[in-house]
Amino acid sequence: MFSDLEGKTLRWLDGLVATILILALVVIVDEIRLLMGAESLRTGVWGMLFDVILPVAFGIFALRASPPLPGWSEQVLVDAAVPEVREDAPTRYARSGLGPQDIDRLAARLERRMVDGRLWRDHGLNLRALAAAIAVPPIHLSEVLNTRLGMSFYDYVNQCRIRDACAMLIDTDDTIIEISETVGFNAKSTFNTSFKKVTDQTPSQWRVTHRP
């Protein structure tokens, strides 16, 4: 966690390695004795003691080892454990970790990716799919939409679809239902309702009013 060796020691590791080497040496000597026809040293009480030494050594040297962190690390750990709470963020996003610059950057990436790929034309587009398309977690995308753009996911996508439909009503001779399907709506009635909510006109009225 910290590139600082001040106050740290690995003597516990030296002790553990030394214990393992001593046990290994005992095993080697015992095996040589067996090959020479002598009785094994690892029998009875001595065998039981031999089996206990290694786990005890781990307990004493390894499990109890607690290398100290630098003195200045305490506040760093506290800050990392408790993310900064932004006063201007809604309660559910208060601990998301995104700063104003992050939100602006993600909002620009969202707009660029939406325009380049016309993602709103996907009839099955949802929050998770859109988040994957711009490589951010869904909760961060939701925060960008709500705090930066001031609208929900569905309102944002519908606004993109209506903007696309407005251009098609002027530039093409496609029917209203063809346009609604092209821009991503699944039903003409939903398209008409959303269109009027955004523009205060029906698609037909918009075409008559704005088409040269």
N, C-alpha and C positions, 0 to 999 in steps of 0.2 A: 504493500500500500504506500509506503514511503521509502524514498531512496536516501535513507539516513541510517548509519550504523552506530551512531552515538548511543552509548548506554546498553548496547546489545552484546550478548555473549553466547557462544556455542559450546561452552564447557559441558553442558548437559548432553550434547551430541557426542562429544569426545568420550564421556563416561559410558554412554550406551554402546558405542562402537567397540570400546575396550572390553566391555563385558561380553559382547558377541564374539570377539576374537578369542577371548579366554575360553569360552565354552567350546568354540570350534577346535581349539588346541586340545582340550580335554577329550573331545570325540576322536580326534586323530590318534592321540596317544592310546586311547582305549581300544580302537580298532587294531592298532599295531600289536597291542598286548594279546588281543583275541587271536590274531594270526599266528602268534608265537605260542599259543596254547595256554595262556594265562587266563585267570578268571576276570570277567568284566568288572570295571569299577562302578558301572551304572546299575547297580542292583541294590535292592533293599532300601534303606534310609537314604543312602547316597544317590540312588536313582531318582527317588522322589524329590530330593533336594535339587538335583540337576534339572528336573522338569519345572521346578518352581522358580529357579533363578531368573530365567529369561523373561517371563511375564512380569515378575516383580521389577526387573530392571526397566522394562518399558514403563511401568507405572511410576517408578521413581524419577527416571530421567526424562522420558518423553511426555507423558500425560501431564506432568506437573510443570513442564517448561512454559514459561510465560515471558518471552522477550519483551522488554519495555518499549513502548513507542516514544518518539521524541516528545519533549514537554509541550511543544507548540501544537501537537496533533490533536489534543483534546477538543479544542474549539472547532477544528476542521471536521472531526467526527460528528460533533453536535450539529453543525451546519448541514452536513450531508444527510443526517437522520431526519432533520426537520426542514423541508423545503420552504423557501421564502414564499410568503402569502402576499399576492398582489391585491392592493386595496380596490383597484378598479375592475377586478375580475369577478364574475359571478361565483357564487359559493361552490358550485360543482366543479369549477375549473381552477379554484384558488391554489391548488397544489399540483397543477399539471407540469410546472417547470418551464413553460413557454414564456419568454419575455416579449415585449412589444416588437422588437426587431424580428424575432422568430415568427411571430404571427404575420407581420407584413411580408416576410419572405415566403411563407407558405401560401399566403393569399395570392401573391404574384404567380407562384408556381401553379396553383390551382387554376387561375384564370388562363394562363398560357396553355396548360394542358387541355383544358376544356375547349378552348378555341381551336387549337391545332388538330385535335382529334374529334371534335364535335361529339363529345361523349354523351351529351344529353339525348342524342338520337337513339341511344340504346334503350329499348323498351323495358329491359330488366335492370336498369341502373339503380343501385341502392347505395347507402352510405358506405358500407364495407367495400363494395366494388370500386367506388370512386376513390376511397382512401388508398386502396391497393394500386390504383392507376397513377397516383401521385406520390406513392411510397411514403405514406405517413400512417400512424395509428388512427383508427376511426375516431377516438376521443379527441385527438388533436385537430382533425378535420372539423369535427363538430364545434370545437372551441373557435376555430378560425371563422366558421360561418356565423356563429352566434355573436361573437365579440367584435369581429372586424367588419363583417358584412351586415350584421343585424338581422339575419333571417335563418330559418330552419333549412335543413337539407332539401326538403321537397319544394319549399318556396324558391330556393335558389335555382334548382333544376328547372322548375316551371318557368321561371323568369328567363332562363337561357332558351328554353323551347319557344316561348312566346316571341322573344327577340328574333329568333331564327324564322318563325312563322311570319312575322311582320315583313321581313325581307322577301320571303317567298311569295307573299300575297301581292307584292309590288312587282317583283321581277319575273314571275312565272304565270302561266295560265292554268296551273294545276287547280283541281277542285279543293274545296275546303277540307273534305275528308282525306284526300290524298296528302295534303299539307300536314294535317294533324297526325297522320300515321308516320310521315317522313320525319317530323321533328321529335317523335317519341311518345305521343299520347296513344293510349290504347282504345279510347272511345271519343267519338265526336262531341258528345255531351260534356265530357270532362274538359276537352279542349275549349269549347265555347265558354264554359264557366270560368276557366282559368284566364282565357284571353280577355274577357270582359273585366275581370277583376284587376288585371294589370293595366289595360289600355282604356277602360271605361267605354269600349265599343265592342260590337260583335266583329268577327272576322270579315263578314261581308261589308259592314260599314267602314271598316279600316281600309279595305281594298278600294272602295268607291272614293273615300276621302283622300287617300294618299297616292293612289296610282295616277301617273300623268295622263 
